[in-house]
Amino acid sequence: MEITKQKKSMKSLMWDIIVDISWANISKKYFGKSRSWLSQKMNGLDGNGSNTEFTEEEQQNLKEALYDLSNRIKICADKL
């Protein structure tokens, strides 16, 4: 019997921080896209209900955006 590994959505991978981040700002600042675009990518469904996911380039861009945000938070915390 073959067991298929179910791919986790980006949203489930980032559940710990999902409510603490302004995803609308990340979408605009780092992708130049709308809030709904990022929400659809995070949920794995586009506006028509079809499956969608981040391209490798978009995933790398999101990773770099989160690293940038974490560095900016650390700099602010260090100023306290």
mmCIF file of the N, C-alpha and C atoms, coordinates in Angstrom:
data_MODEL
# 
_entry.id   MODEL 
# 
loop_
_atom_site.group_PDB 
_atom_site.id 
_atom_site.type_symbol 
_atom_site.label_atom_id 
_atom_site.label_alt_id 
_atom_site.label_comp_id 
_atom_site.label_asym_id 
_atom_site.label_entity_id 
_atom_site.label_seq_id 
_atom_site.pdbx_PDB_ins_code 
_atom_site.Cartn_x 
_atom_site.Cartn_y 
_atom_site.Cartn_z 
_atom_site.occupancy 
_atom_site.B_iso_or_equiv 
_atom_site.pdbx_formal_charge 
_atom_site.auth_seq_id 
_atom_site.auth_comp_id 
_atom_site.auth_asym_id 
_atom_site.auth_atom_id 
_atom_site.pdbx_PDB_model_num 
ATOM 1   N N  . MET A 1 1  ? 0.840   -1.180 0.000  1.00 0.00 ? 1  MET A N  1 
ATOM 2   C CA . MET A 1 1  ? 0.000   0.000  0.000  1.00 0.00 ? 1  MET A CA 1 
ATOM 3   C C  . MET A 1 1  ? 0.884   1.241  0.000  1.00 0.00 ? 1  MET A C  1 
ATOM 4   N N  . GLU A 1 2  ? 0.584   2.155  -0.887 1.00 0.00 ? 2  GLU A N  1 
ATOM 5   C CA . GLU A 1 2  ? 1.375   3.376  -1.019 1.00 0.00 ? 2  GLU A CA 1 
ATOM 6   C C  . GLU A 1 2  ? 0.784   4.466  -0.130 1.00 0.00 ? 2  GLU A C  1 
ATOM 7   N N  . ILE A 1 3  ? 1.641   5.105  0.631  1.00 0.00 ? 3  ILE A N  1 
ATOM 8   C CA . ILE A 1 3  ? 1.213   6.208  1.490  1.00 0.00 ? 3  ILE A CA 1 
ATOM 9   C C  . ILE A 1 3  ? 1.685   7.500  0.856  1.00 0.00 ? 3  ILE A C  1 
ATOM 10  N N  . THR A 1 4  ? 0.736   8.387  0.612  1.00 0.00 ? 4  THR A N  1 
ATOM 11  C CA . THR A 1 4  ? 1.107   9.679  0.037  1.00 0.00 ? 4  THR A CA 1 
ATOM 12  C C  . THR A 1 4  ? 1.200   10.704 1.147  1.00 0.00 ? 4  THR A C  1 
ATOM 13  N N  . LYS A 1 5  ? 2.237   11.466 1.093  1.00 0.00 ? 5  LYS A N  1 
ATOM 14  C CA . LYS A 1 5  ? 2.456   12.514 2.077  1.00 0.00 ? 5  LYS A CA 1 
ATOM 15  C C  . LYS A 1 5  ? 1.689   13.752 1.635  1.00 0.00 ? 5  LYS A C  1 
ATOM 16  N N  . GLN A 1 6  ? 0.791   14.217 2.495  1.00 0.00 ? 6  GLN A N  1 
ATOM 17  C CA . GLN A 1 6  ? -0.002  15.394 2.159  1.00 0.00 ? 6  GLN A CA 1 
ATOM 18  C C  . GLN A 1 6  ? 0.826   16.647 2.401  1.00 0.00 ? 6  GLN A C  1 
ATOM 19  N N  . LYS A 1 7  ? 0.844   17.506 1.389  1.00 0.00 ? 7  LYS A N  1 
ATOM 20  C CA . LYS A 1 7  ? 1.595   18.749 1.477  1.00 0.00 ? 7  LYS A CA 1 
ATOM 21  C C  . LYS A 1 7  ? 0.835   19.735 2.350  1.00 0.00 ? 7  LYS A C  1 
ATOM 22  N N  . LYS A 1 8  ? 1.525   20.340 3.296  1.00 0.00 ? 8  LYS A N  1 
ATOM 23  C CA . LYS A 1 8  ? 0.904   21.326 4.175  1.00 0.00 ? 8  LYS A CA 1 
ATOM 24  C C  . LYS A 1 8  ? 0.805   22.664 3.466  1.00 0.00 ? 8  LYS A C  1 
ATOM 25  N N  . SER A 1 9  ? -0.273  23.383 3.760  1.00 0.00 ? 9  SER A N  1 
ATOM 26  C CA . SER A 1 9  ? -0.428  24.720 3.184  1.00 0.00 ? 9  SER A CA 1 
ATOM 27  C C  . SER A 1 9  ? 0.555   25.664 3.853  1.00 0.00 ? 9  SER A C  1 
ATOM 28  N N  . MET A 1 10 ? 0.872   26.736 3.150  1.00 0.00 ? 10 MET A N  1 
ATOM 29  C CA . MET A 1 10 ? 1.761   27.751 3.702  1.00 0.00 ? 10 MET A CA 1 
ATOM 30  C C  . MET A 1 10 ? 1.161   28.300 4.995  1.00 0.00 ? 10 MET A C  1 
ATOM 31  N N  . LYS A 1 11 ? -0.159  28.453 5.010  1.00 0.00 ? 11 LYS A N  1 
ATOM 32  C CA . LYS A 1 11 ? -0.849  28.975 6.193  1.00 0.00 ? 11 LYS A CA 1 
ATOM 33  C C  . LYS A 1 11 ? -0.619  28.067 7.402  1.00 0.00 ? 11 LYS A C  1 
ATOM 34  N N  . SER A 1 12 ? -0.722  26.772 7.211  1.00 0.00 ? 12 SER A N  1 
ATOM 35  C CA . SER A 1 12 ? -0.526  25.858 8.335  1.00 0.00 ? 12 SER A CA 1 
ATOM 36  C C  . SER A 1 12 ? 0.933   25.837 8.790  1.00 0.00 ? 12 SER A C  1 
ATOM 37  N N  . LEU A 1 13 ? 1.859   26.048 7.863  1.00 0.00 ? 13 LEU A N  1 
ATOM 38  C CA . LEU A 1 13 ? 3.273   26.084 8.236  1.00 0.00 ? 13 LEU A CA 1 
ATOM 39  C C  . LEU A 1 13 ? 3.608   27.303 9.097  1.00 0.00 ? 13 LEU A C  1 
ATOM 40  N N  . MET A 1 14 ? 2.846   28.384 8.925  1.00 0.00 ? 14 MET A N  1 
ATOM 41  C CA . MET A 1 14 ? 3.131   29.628 9.644  1.00 0.00 ? 14 MET A CA 1 
ATOM 42  C C  . MET A 1 14 ? 2.067   29.962 10.688 1.00 0.00 ? 14 MET A C  1 
ATOM 43  N N  . TRP A 1 15 ? 1.338   28.950 11.141 1.00 0.00 ? 15 TRP A N  1 
ATOM 44  C CA . TRP A 1 15 ? 0.239   29.169 12.068 1.00 0.00 ? 15 TRP A CA 1 
ATOM 45  C C  . TRP A 1 15 ? 0.672   29.937 13.318 1.00 0.00 ? 15 TRP A C  1 
ATOM 46  N N  . ASP A 1 16 ? 1.841   29.689 13.824 1.00 0.00 ? 16 ASP A N  1 
ATOM 47  C CA . ASP A 1 16 ? 2.318   30.320 15.059 1.00 0.00 ? 16 ASP A CA 1 
ATOM 48  C C  . ASP A 1 16 ? 2.379   31.841 14.960 1.00 0.00 ? 16 ASP A C  1 
ATOM 49  N N  . ILE A 1 17 ? 2.617   32.371 13.781 1.00 0.00 ? 17 ILE A N  1 
ATOM 50  C CA . ILE A 1 17 ? 2.774   33.824 13.637 1.00 0.00 ? 17 ILE A CA 1 
ATOM 51  C C  . ILE A 1 17 ? 1.676   34.470 12.806 1.00 0.00 ? 17 ILE A C  1 
ATOM 52  N N  . ILE A 1 18 ? 0.744   33.671 12.314 1.00 0.00 ? 18 ILE A N  1 
ATOM 53  C CA . ILE A 1 18 ? -0.222  34.149 11.325 1.00 0.00 ? 18 ILE A CA 1 
ATOM 54  C C  . ILE A 1 18 ? -1.011  35.377 11.780 1.00 0.00 ? 18 ILE A C  1 
ATOM 55  N N  . VAL A 1 19 ? -1.408  35.449 13.040 1.00 0.00 ? 19 VAL A N  1 
ATOM 56  C CA . VAL A 1 19 ? -2.235  36.576 13.497 1.00 0.00 ? 19 VAL A CA 1 
ATOM 57  C C  . VAL A 1 19 ? -1.411  37.783 13.925 1.00 0.00 ? 19 VAL A C  1 
ATOM 58  N N  . ASP A 1 20 ? -0.122  37.628 14.045 1.00 0.00 ? 20 ASP A N  1 
ATOM 59  C CA . ASP A 1 20 ? 0.727   38.709 14.533 1.00 0.00 ? 20 ASP A CA 1 
ATOM 60  C C  . ASP A 1 20 ? 1.374   39.532 13.424 1.00 0.00 ? 20 ASP A C  1 
ATOM 61  N N  . ILE A 1 21 ? 1.119   39.190 12.204 1.00 0.00 ? 21 ILE A N  1 
ATOM 62  C CA . ILE A 1 21 ? 1.783   39.854 11.086 1.00 0.00 ? 21 ILE A CA 1 
ATOM 63  C C  . ILE A 1 21 ? 0.751   40.515 10.183 1.00 0.00 ? 21 ILE A C  1 
ATOM 64  N N  . SER A 1 22 ? 1.074   41.688 9.677  1.00 0.00 ? 22 SER A N  1 
ATOM 65  C CA . SER A 1 22 ? 0.214   42.351 8.696  1.00 0.00 ? 22 SER A CA 1 
ATOM 66  C C  . SER A 1 22 ? 0.546   41.790 7.313  1.00 0.00 ? 22 SER A C  1 
ATOM 67  N N  . TRP A 1 23 ? -0.212  40.786 6.922  1.00 0.00 ? 23 TRP A N  1 
ATOM 68  C CA . TRP A 1 23 ? 0.035   40.131 5.642  1.00 0.00 ? 23 TRP A CA 1 
ATOM 69  C C  . TRP A 1 23 ? -0.261  41.057 4.476  1.00 0.00 ? 23 TRP A C  1 
ATOM 70  N N  . ALA A 1 24 ? -1.178  42.001 4.677  1.00 0.00 ? 24 ALA A N  1 
ATOM 71  C CA . ALA A 1 24 ? -1.477  42.974 3.619  1.00 0.00 ? 24 ALA A CA 1 
ATOM 72  C C  . ALA A 1 24 ? -0.239  43.805 3.307  1.00 0.00 ? 24 ALA A C  1 
ATOM 73  N N  . ASN A 1 25 ? 0.463   44.243 4.357  1.00 0.00 ? 25 ASN A N  1 
ATOM 74  C CA . ASN A 1 25 ? 1.683   45.028 4.149  1.00 0.00 ? 25 ASN A CA 1 
ATOM 75  C C  . ASN A 1 25 ? 2.782   44.196 3.498  1.00 0.00 ? 25 ASN A C  1 
ATOM 76  N N  . ILE A 1 26 ? 2.921   42.950 3.909  1.00 0.00 ? 26 ILE A N  1 
ATOM 77  C CA . ILE A 1 26 ? 3.932   42.077 3.305  1.00 0.00 ? 26 ILE A CA 1 
ATOM 78  C C  . ILE A 1 26 ? 3.621   41.873 1.825  1.00 0.00 ? 26 ILE A C  1 
ATOM 79  N N  . SER A 1 27 ? 2.350   41.650 1.518  1.00 0.00 ? 27 SER A N  1 
ATOM 80  C CA . SER A 1 27 ? 1.957   41.441 0.131  1.00 0.00 ? 27 SER A CA 1 
ATOM 81  C C  . SER A 1 27 ? 2.294   42.646 -0.741 1.00 0.00 ? 27 SER A C  1 
ATOM 82  N N  . LYS A 1 28 ? 2.001   43.831 -0.223 1.00 0.00 ? 28 LYS A N  1 
ATOM 83  C CA . LYS A 1 28 ? 2.261   45.053 -0.994 1.00 0.00 ? 28 LYS A CA 1 
ATOM 84  C C  . LYS A 1 28 ? 3.749   45.374 -1.060 1.00 0.00 ? 28 LYS A C  1 
ATOM 85  N N  . LYS A 1 29 ? 4.416   45.326 0.088  1.00 0.00 ? 29 LYS A N  1 
ATOM 86  C CA . LYS A 1 29 ? 5.818   45.748 0.154  1.00 0.00 ? 29 LYS A CA 1 
ATOM 87  C C  . LYS A 1 29 ? 6.768   44.791 -0.567 1.00 0.00 ? 29 LYS A C  1 
ATOM 88  N N  . TYR A 1 30 ? 6.584   43.499 -0.379 1.00 0.00 ? 30 TYR A N  1 
ATOM 89  C CA . TYR A 1 30 ? 7.557   42.533 -0.884 1.00 0.00 ? 30 TYR A CA 1 
ATOM 90  C C  . TYR A 1 30 ? 7.158   41.870 -2.204 1.00 0.00 ? 30 TYR A C  1 
ATOM 91  N N  . PHE A 1 31 ? 5.853   41.912 -2.529 1.00 0.00 ? 31 PHE A N  1 
ATOM 92  C CA . PHE A 1 31 ? 5.397   41.270 -3.761 1.00 0.00 ? 31 PHE A CA 1 
ATOM 93  C C  . PHE A 1 31 ? 4.769   42.242 -4.748 1.00 0.00 ? 31 PHE A C  1 
ATOM 94  N N  . GLY A 1 32 ? 4.370   43.424 -4.260 1.00 0.00 ? 32 GLY A N  1 
ATOM 95  C CA . GLY A 1 32 ? 3.666   44.361 -5.124 1.00 0.00 ? 32 GLY A CA 1 
ATOM 96  C C  . GLY A 1 32 ? 2.294   43.843 -5.529 1.00 0.00 ? 32 GLY A C  1 
ATOM 97  N N  . LYS A 1 33 ? 1.701   43.041 -4.659 1.00 0.00 ? 33 LYS A N  1 
ATOM 98  C CA . LYS A 1 33 ? 0.411   42.400 -4.953 1.00 0.00 ? 33 LYS A CA 1 
ATOM 99  C C  . LYS A 1 33 ? -0.612  42.797 -3.892 1.00 0.00 ? 33 LYS A C  1 
ATOM 100 N N  . SER A 1 34 ? -1.859  42.432 -4.165 1.00 0.00 ? 34 SER A N  1 
ATOM 101 C CA . SER A 1 34 ? -2.948  42.742 -3.241 1.00 0.00 ? 34 SER A CA 1 
ATOM 102 C C  . SER A 1 34 ? -2.959  41.787 -2.054 1.00 0.00 ? 34 SER A C  1 
ATOM 103 N N  . ARG A 1 35 ? -3.662  42.211 -1.031 1.00 0.00 ? 35 ARG A N  1 
ATOM 104 C CA . ARG A 1 35 ? -3.823  41.385 0.162  1.00 0.00 ? 35 ARG A CA 1 
ATOM 105 C C  . ARG A 1 35 ? -4.516  40.066 -0.187 1.00 0.00 ? 35 ARG A C  1 
ATOM 106 N N  . SER A 1 36 ? -5.508  40.136 -1.073 1.00 0.00 ? 36 SER A N  1 
ATOM 107 C CA . SER A 1 36 ? -6.243  38.921 -1.435 1.00 0.00 ? 36 SER A CA 1 
ATOM 108 C C  . SER A 1 36 ? -5.345  37.932 -2.184 1.00 0.00 ? 36 SER A C  1 
ATOM 109 N N  . TRP A 1 37 ? -4.391  38.442 -2.979 1.00 0.00 ? 37 TRP A N  1 
ATOM 110 C CA . TRP A 1 37 ? -3.473  37.553 -3.694 1.00 0.00 ? 37 TRP A CA 1 
ATOM 111 C C  . TRP A 1 37 ? -2.688  36.699 -2.704 1.00 0.00 ? 37 TRP A C  1 
ATOM 112 N N  . LEU A 1 38 ? -2.137  37.346 -1.677 1.00 0.00 ? 38 LEU A N  1 
ATOM 113 C CA . LEU A 1 38 ? -1.345  36.608 -0.694 1.00 0.00 ? 38 LEU A CA 1 
ATOM 114 C C  . LEU A 1 38 ? -2.229  35.665 0.109  1.00 0.00 ? 38 LEU A C  1 
ATOM 115 N N  . SER A 1 39 ? -3.407  36.106 0.474  1.00 0.00 ? 39 SER A N  1 
ATOM 116 C CA . SER A 1 39 ? -4.335  35.260 1.215  1.00 0.00 ? 39 SER A CA 1 
ATOM 117 C C  . SER A 1 39 ? -4.674  34.002 0.422  1.00 0.00 ? 39 SER A C  1 
ATOM 118 N N  . GLN A 1 40 ? -4.924  34.163 -0.860 1.00 0.00 ? 40 GLN A N  1 
ATOM 119 C CA . GLN A 1 40 ? -5.235  33.013 -1.708 1.00 0.00 ? 40 GLN A CA 1 
ATOM 120 C C  . GLN A 1 40 ? -4.050  32.059 -1.799 1.00 0.00 ? 40 GLN A C  1 
ATOM 121 N N  . LYS A 1 41 ? -2.861  32.607 -1.941 1.00 0.00 ? 41 LYS A N  1 
ATOM 122 C CA . LYS A 1 41 ? -1.657  31.763 -1.995 1.00 0.00 ? 41 LYS A CA 1 
ATOM 123 C C  . LYS A 1 41 ? -1.460  31.020 -0.673 1.00 0.00 ? 41 LYS A C  1 
ATOM 124 N N  . MET A 1 42 ? -1.682  31.728 0.438  1.00 0.00 ? 42 MET A N  1 
ATOM 125 C CA . MET A 1 42 ? -1.502  31.119 1.759  1.00 0.00 ? 42 MET A CA 1 
ATOM 126 C C  . MET A 1 42 ? -2.501  29.980 1.986  1.00 0.00 ? 42 MET A C  1 
ATOM 127 N N  . ASN A 1 43 ? -3.731  30.177 1.510  1.00 0.00 ? 43 ASN A N  1 
ATOM 128 C CA . ASN A 1 43 ? -4.779  29.180 1.700  1.00 0.00 ? 43 ASN A CA 1 
ATOM 129 C C  . ASN A 1 43 ? -4.752  28.073 0.655  1.00 0.00 ? 43 ASN A C  1 
ATOM 130 N N  . GLY A 1 44 ? -4.023  28.292 -0.432 1.00 0.00 ? 44 GLY A N  1 
ATOM 131 C CA . GLY A 1 44 ? -3.906  27.275 -1.468 1.00 0.00 ? 44 GLY A CA 1 
ATOM 132 C C  . GLY A 1 44 ? -5.062  27.243 -2.454 1.00 0.00 ? 44 GLY A C  1 
ATOM 133 N N  . LEU A 1 45 ? -5.898  28.274 -2.437 1.00 0.00 ? 45 LEU A N  1 
ATOM 134 C CA . LEU A 1 45 ? -7.024  28.362 -3.369 1.00 0.00 ? 45 LEU A CA 1 
ATOM 135 C C  . LEU A 1 45 ? -7.066  29.742 -3.991 1.00 0.00 ? 45 LEU A C  1 
ATOM 136 N N  . ASP A 1 46 ? -7.238  29.800 -5.309 1.00 0.00 ? 46 ASP A N  1 
ATOM 137 C CA . ASP A 1 46 ? -7.335  31.106 -5.952 1.00 0.00 ? 46 ASP A CA 1 
ATOM 138 C C  . ASP A 1 46 ? -8.774  31.621 -5.888 1.00 0.00 ? 46 ASP A C  1 
ATOM 139 N N  . GLY A 1 47 ? -9.025  32.763 -6.471 1.00 0.00 ? 47 GLY A N  1 
ATOM 140 C CA . GLY A 1 47 ? -10.342 33.387 -6.409 1.00 0.00 ? 47 GLY A CA 1 
ATOM 141 C C  . GLY A 1 47 ? -11.449 32.580 -7.065 1.00 0.00 ? 47 GLY A C  1 
ATOM 142 N N  . ASN A 1 48 ? -11.085 31.638 -7.918 1.00 0.00 ? 48 ASN A N  1 
ATOM 143 C CA . ASN A 1 48 ? -12.070 30.789 -8.593 1.00 0.00 ? 48 ASN A CA 1 
ATOM 144 C C  . ASN A 1 48 ? -12.245 29.441 -7.902 1.00 0.00 ? 48 ASN A C  1 
ATOM 145 N N  . GLY A 1 49 ? -11.558 29.249 -6.774 1.00 0.00 ? 49 GLY A N  1 
ATOM 146 C CA . GLY A 1 49 ? -11.661 27.990 -6.052 1.00 0.00 ? 49 GLY A CA 1 
ATOM 147 C C  . GLY A 1 49 ? -10.718 26.911 -6.550 1.00 0.00 ? 49 GLY A C  1 
ATOM 148 N N  . SER A 1 50 ? -9.842  27.258 -7.479 1.00 0.00 ? 50 SER A N  1 
ATOM 149 C CA . SER A 1 50 ? -8.856  26.296 -7.985 1.00 0.00 ? 50 SER A CA 1 
ATOM 150 C C  . SER A 1 50 ? -7.635  26.281 -7.073 1.00 0.00 ? 50 SER A C  1 
ATOM 151 N N  . ASN A 1 51 ? -6.949  25.159 -7.064 1.00 0.00 ? 51 ASN A N  1 
ATOM 152 C CA . ASN A 1 51 ? -5.738  25.049 -6.258 1.00 0.00 ? 51 ASN A CA 1 
ATOM 153 C C  . ASN A 1 51 ? -4.662  25.983 -6.789 1.00 0.00 ? 51 ASN A C  1 
ATOM 154 N N  . THR A 1 52 ? -3.945  26.591 -5.872 1.00 0.00 ? 52 THR A N  1 
ATOM 155 C CA . THR A 1 52 ? -2.821  27.448 -6.229 1.00 0.00 ? 52 THR A CA 1 
ATOM 156 C C  . THR A 1 52 ? -1.761  27.296 -5.151 1.00 0.00 ? 52 THR A C  1 
ATOM 157 N N  . GLU A 1 53 ? -0.551  27.594 -5.479 1.00 0.00 ? 53 GLU A N  1 
ATOM 158 C CA . GLU A 1 53 ? 0.523   27.580 -4.483 1.00 0.00 ? 53 GLU A CA 1 
ATOM 159 C C  . GLU A 1 53 ? 1.607   28.552 -4.915 1.00 0.00 ? 53 GLU A C  1 
ATOM 160 N N  . PHE A 1 54 ? 2.510   28.813 -4.006 1.00 0.00 ? 54 PHE A N  1 
ATOM 161 C CA . PHE A 1 54 ? 3.626   29.698 -4.296 1.00 0.00 ? 54 PHE A CA 1 
ATOM 162 C C  . PHE A 1 54 ? 4.571   29.022 -5.281 1.00 0.00 ? 54 PHE A C  1 
ATOM 163 N N  . THR A 1 55 ? 5.077   29.802 -6.224 1.00 0.00 ? 55 THR A N  1 
ATOM 164 C CA . THR A 1 55 ? 6.159   29.296 -7.062 1.00 0.00 ? 55 THR A CA 1 
ATOM 165 C C  . THR A 1 55 ? 7.407   29.240 -6.178 1.00 0.00 ? 55 THR A C  1 
ATOM 166 N N  . GLU A 1 56 ? 8.435   28.594 -6.653 1.00 0.00 ? 56 GLU A N  1 
ATOM 167 C CA . GLU A 1 56 ? 9.681   28.557 -5.878 1.00 0.00 ? 56 GLU A CA 1 
ATOM 168 C C  . GLU A 1 56 ? 10.211  29.962 -5.642 1.00 0.00 ? 56 GLU A C  1 
ATOM 169 N N  . GLU A 1 57 ? 10.108  30.814 -6.655 1.00 0.00 ? 57 GLU A N  1 
ATOM 170 C CA . GLU A 1 57 ? 10.579  32.197 -6.529 1.00 0.00 ? 57 GLU A CA 1 
ATOM 171 C C  . GLU A 1 57 ? 9.747   32.964 -5.496 1.00 0.00 ? 57 GLU A C  1 
ATOM 172 N N  . GLU A 1 58 ? 8.433   32.785 -5.529 1.00 0.00 ? 58 GLU A N  1 
ATOM 173 C CA . GLU A 1 58 ? 7.565   33.460 -4.560 1.00 0.00 ? 58 GLU A CA 1 
ATOM 174 C C  . GLU A 1 58 ? 7.826   32.961 -3.147 1.00 0.00 ? 58 GLU A C  1 
ATOM 175 N N  . GLN A 1 59 ? 8.048   31.664 -3.011 1.00 0.00 ? 59 GLN A N  1 
ATOM 176 C CA . GLN A 1 59 ? 8.340   31.097 -1.697 1.00 0.00 ? 59 GLN A CA 1 
ATOM 177 C C  . GLN A 1 59 ? 9.649   31.661 -1.155 1.00 0.00 ? 59 GLN A C  1 
ATOM 178 N N  . GLN A 1 60 ? 10.655  31.784 -2.001 1.00 0.00 ? 60 GLN A N  1 
ATOM 179 C CA . GLN A 1 60 ? 11.930  32.371 -1.587 1.00 0.00 ? 60 GLN A CA 1 
ATOM 180 C C  . GLN A 1 60 ? 11.739  33.833 -1.201 1.00 0.00 ? 60 GLN A C  1 
ATOM 181 N N  . ASN A 1 61 ? 10.929  34.555 -1.961 1.00 0.00 ? 61 ASN A N  1 
ATOM 182 C CA . ASN A 1 61 ? 10.641  35.955 -1.670 1.00 0.00 ? 61 ASN A CA 1 
ATOM 183 C C  . ASN A 1 61 ? 9.945   36.086 -0.317 1.00 0.00 ? 61 ASN A C  1 
ATOM 184 N N  . LEU A 1 62 ? 9.001   35.196 -0.032 1.00 0.00 ? 62 LEU A N  1 
ATOM 185 C CA . LEU A 1 62 ? 8.315   35.218 1.262  1.00 0.00 ? 62 LEU A CA 1 
ATOM 186 C C  . LEU A 1 62 ? 9.295   34.922 2.394  1.00 0.00 ? 62 LEU A C  1 
ATOM 187 N N  . LYS A 1 63 ? 10.158  33.977 2.177  1.00 0.00 ? 63 LYS A N  1 
ATOM 188 C CA . LYS A 1 63 ? 11.174  33.637 3.177  1.00 0.00 ? 63 LYS A CA 1 
ATOM 189 C C  . LYS A 1 63 ? 12.053  34.853 3.479  1.00 0.00 ? 63 LYS A C  1 
ATOM 190 N N  . GLU A 1 64 ? 12.507  35.528 2.433  1.00 0.00 ? 64 GLU A N  1 
ATOM 191 C CA . GLU A 1 64 ? 13.344  36.713 2.618  1.00 0.00 ? 64 GLU A CA 1 
ATOM 192 C C  . GLU A 1 64 ? 12.570  37.847 3.288  1.00 0.00 ? 64 GLU A C  1 
ATOM 193 N N  . ALA A 1 65 ? 11.292  37.980 2.967  1.00 0.00 ? 65 ALA A N  1 
ATOM 194 C CA . ALA A 1 65 ? 10.454  39.001 3.608  1.00 0.00 ? 65 ALA A CA 1 
ATOM 195 C C  . ALA A 1 65 ? 10.342  38.743 5.104  1.00 0.00 ? 65 ALA A C  1 
ATOM 196 N N  . LEU A 1 66 ? 10.152  37.493 5.487  1.00 0.00 ? 66 LEU A N  1 
ATOM 197 C CA . LEU A 1 66 ? 10.045  37.155 6.910  1.00 0.00 ? 66 LEU A CA 1 
ATOM 198 C C  . LEU A 1 66 ? 11.371  37.374 7.634  1.00 0.00 ? 66 LEU A C  1 
ATOM 199 N N  . TYR A 1 67 ? 12.476  37.038 6.978  1.00 0.00 ? 67 TYR A N  1 
ATOM 200 C CA . TYR A 1 67 ? 13.792  37.315 7.570  1.00 0.00 ? 67 TYR A CA 1 
ATOM 201 C C  . TYR A 1 67 ? 14.005  38.815 7.744  1.00 0.00 ? 67 TYR A C  1 
ATOM 202 N N  . ASP A 1 68 ? 13.627  39.594 6.739  1.00 0.00 ? 68 ASP A N  1 
ATOM 203 C CA . ASP A 1 68 ? 13.765  41.043 6.826  1.00 0.00 ? 68 ASP A CA 1 
ATOM 204 C C  . ASP A 1 68 ? 12.927  41.586 7.976  1.00 0.00 ? 68 ASP A C  1 
ATOM 205 N N  . LEU A 1 69 ? 11.691  41.138 8.065  1.00 0.00 ? 69 LEU A N  1 
ATOM 206 C CA . LEU A 1 69 ? 10.808  41.589 9.139  1.00 0.00 ? 69 LEU A CA 1 
ATOM 207 C C  . LEU A 1 69 ? 11.369  41.206 10.506 1.00 0.00 ? 69 LEU A C  1 
ATOM 208 N N  . SER A 1 70 ? 11.884  39.999 10.630 1.00 0.00 ? 70 SER A N  1 
ATOM 209 C CA . SER A 1 70 ? 12.441  39.573 11.919 1.00 0.00 ? 70 SER A CA 1 
ATOM 210 C C  . SER A 1 70 ? 13.661  40.410 12.295 1.00 0.00 ? 70 SER A C  1 
ATOM 211 N N  . ASN A 1 71 ? 14.485  40.758 11.312 1.00 0.00 ? 71 ASN A N  1 
ATOM 212 C CA . ASN A 1 71 ? 15.643  41.616 11.588 1.00 0.00 ? 71 ASN A CA 1 
ATOM 213 C C  . ASN A 1 71 ? 15.208  43.011 12.012 1.00 0.00 ? 71 ASN A C  1 
ATOM 214 N N  . ARG A 1 72 ? 14.173  43.550 11.355 1.00 0.00 ? 72 ARG A N  1 
ATOM 215 C CA . ARG A 1 72 ? 13.672  44.873 11.718 1.00 0.00 ? 72 ARG A CA 1 
ATOM 216 C C  . ARG A 1 72 ? 13.077  44.870 13.123 1.00 0.00 ? 72 ARG A C  1 
ATOM 217 N N  . ILE A 1 73 ? 12.387  43.804 13.495 1.00 0.00 ? 73 ILE A N  1 
ATOM 218 C CA . ILE A 1 73 ? 11.838  43.688 14.853 1.00 0.00 ? 73 ILE A CA 1 
ATOM 219 C C  . ILE A 1 73 ? 12.973  43.625 15.867 1.00 0.00 ? 73 ILE A C  1 
ATOM 220 N N  . LYS A 1 74 ? 14.012  42.855 15.564 1.00 0.00 ? 74 LYS A N  1 
ATOM 221 C CA . LYS A 1 74 ? 15.155  42.742 16.479 1.00 0.00 ? 74 LYS A CA 1 
ATOM 222 C C  . LYS A 1 74 ? 15.834  44.093 16.671 1.00 0.00 ? 74 LYS A C  1 
ATOM 223 N N  . ILE A 1 75 ? 16.019  44.844 15.598 1.00 0.00 ? 75 ILE A N  1 
ATOM 224 C CA . ILE A 1 75 ? 16.643  46.167 15.692 1.00 0.00 ? 75 ILE A CA 1 
ATOM 225 C C  . ILE A 1 75 ? 15.811  47.081 16.588 1.00 0.00 ? 75 ILE A C  1 
ATOM 226 N N  . CYS A 1 76 ? 14.492  47.046 16.409 1.00 0.00 ? 76 CYS A N  1 
ATOM 227 C CA . CYS A 1 76 ? 13.612  47.864 17.261 1.00 0.00 ? 76 CYS A CA 1 
ATOM 228 C C  . CYS A 1 76 ? 13.714  47.435 18.720 1.00 0.00 ? 76 CYS A C  1 
ATOM 229 N N  . ALA A 1 77 ? 13.724  46.129 18.962 1.00 0.00 ? 77 ALA A N  1 
ATOM 230 C CA . ALA A 1 77 ? 13.816  45.626 20.335 1.00 0.00 ? 77 ALA A CA 1 
ATOM 231 C C  . ALA A 1 77 ? 15.139  46.025 20.975 1.00 0.00 ? 77 ALA A C  1 
ATOM 232 N N  . ASP A 1 78 ? 16.215  46.001 20.197 1.00 0.00 ? 78 ASP A N  1 
ATOM 233 C CA . ASP A 1 78 ? 17.529  46.372 20.720 1.00 0.00 ? 78 ASP A CA 1 
ATOM 234 C C  . ASP A 1 78 ? 17.600  47.840 21.124 1.00 0.00 ? 78 ASP A C  1 
ATOM 235 N N  . LYS A 1 79 ? 16.742  48.664 20.549 1.00 0.00 ? 79 LYS A N  1 
ATOM 236 C CA . LYS A 1 79 ? 16.731  50.087 20.884 1.00 0.00 ? 79 LYS A CA 1 
ATOM 237 C C  . LYS A 1 79 ? 16.054  50.370 22.222 1.00 0.00 ? 79 LYS A C  1 
ATOM 238 N N  . LEU A 1 80 ? 15.357  49.397 22.757 1.00 0.00 ? 80 LEU A N  1 
ATOM 239 C CA . LEU A 1 80 ? 14.633  49.611 24.021 1.00 0.00 ? 80 LEU A CA 1 
ATOM 240 C C  . LEU A 1 80 ? 15.558  49.598 25.220 1.00 0.00 ? 80 LEU A C  1 
# 
